[in-house]
Amino acid sequence: MDSWDEVTHRNGNVTGLDLEDTNLMVIIPEIGNLTNLSQLYLTNNSLTSIPQVICDLETNNGTTILKDLRKLLMIKRCHPLLKTGGHFS
């Protein structure tokens, strides 16, 4: 396994992105194309929405997506996550 500060990869595939504390206001939907992504850290940013294609990584690929729980109610997308009581796997 190889890694850079914010990116972890294995065999040429991105397996982790640590975007915590990066002052993000938006996140590009193309991250949803990273089907080998197992961990995505988005905490401590100013995101107000997360593209559904990224949310689908949790359901379809088992990706762990860490978000700010205190801001979760402000996130306009990923509404199915609201029904889970804020538990992310």
C-alpha positions in Angstrom: 0.0 0.0 0.0 1.3 3.5 -0.9 0.0 6.8 0.3 0.4 10.6 0.1 -0.7 13.0 2.8 -4.4 12.9 1.7 -4.6 9.9 -0.7 -4.1 6.2 0.0 -3.9 3.8 -2.9 -3.2 0.2 -3.7 -2.2 -1.3 -7.0 -2.9 2.0 -8.8 -6.5 2.4 -7.3 -7.4 5.1 -4.8 -8.6 3.5 -1.6 -8.8 6.4 0.7 -9.2 10.2 0.6 -8.6 12.3 3.7 -10.2 15.7 2.9 -10.8 16.6 6.6 -10.1 20.3 7.5 -9.5 21.4 3.9 -12.1 24.2 3.8 -14.2 22.4 1.2 -17.5 24.1 0.2 -18.3 21.6 -2.5 -17.2 18.2 -3.4 -17.0 17.0 -7.0 -19.2 14.2 -8.1 -16.4 12.5 -9.9 -15.2 11.1 -6.6 -18.1 8.7 -7.0 -16.2 7.1 -9.8 -13.6 5.8 -7.3 -15.2 2.4 -6.8 -12.2 1.1 -4.8 -12.6 3.9 -2.3 -13.0 2.4 1.2 -12.6 5.6 3.3 -13.6 9.2 2.6 -13.1 11.7 5.3 -15.1 15.0 4.9 -15.3 16.3 8.5 -14.6 19.9 9.5 -15.5 21.4 6.1 -18.3 23.7 4.9 -20.2 21.2 2.7 -23.9 21.9 2.4 -24.5 19.0 0.0 -22.9 15.7 -1.1 -23.6 14.4 -4.6 -25.7 11.3 -4.6 -23.1 9.4 -6.6 -20.8 9.8 -3.7 -23.4 8.8 -1.2 -24.0 5.7 -3.3 -20.5 4.5 -2.6 -21.6 3.7 1.0 -24.5 1.6 -0.2 -23.0 0.0 -3.3 -19.3 -0.4 -2.3 -19.3 -0.3 1.5 -17.3 2.9 1.6 -17.0 4.6 5.0 -17.8 8.3 4.6 -17.2 10.4 7.7 -19.2 13.6 7.8 -19.8 16.3 10.4 -22.7 15.0 12.5 -23.5 18.5 13.8 -23.9 19.7 10.2 -25.8 16.6 9.0 -29.2 18.3 9.2 -27.9 21.1 6.9 -26.8 18.6 4.2 -29.5 18.6 1.5 -28.5 15.3 -0.1 -27.9 11.8 1.2 -31.3 12.0 2.9 -31.3 8.2 3.4 -28.5 8.7 5.8 -30.7 10.9 8.0 -33.0 8.0 8.5 -30.2 5.8 9.9 -29.9 8.0 13.0 -26.5 9.4 11.9 -24.7 6.0 12.0 -22.3 5.5 9.1 -20.6 2.3 8.2 
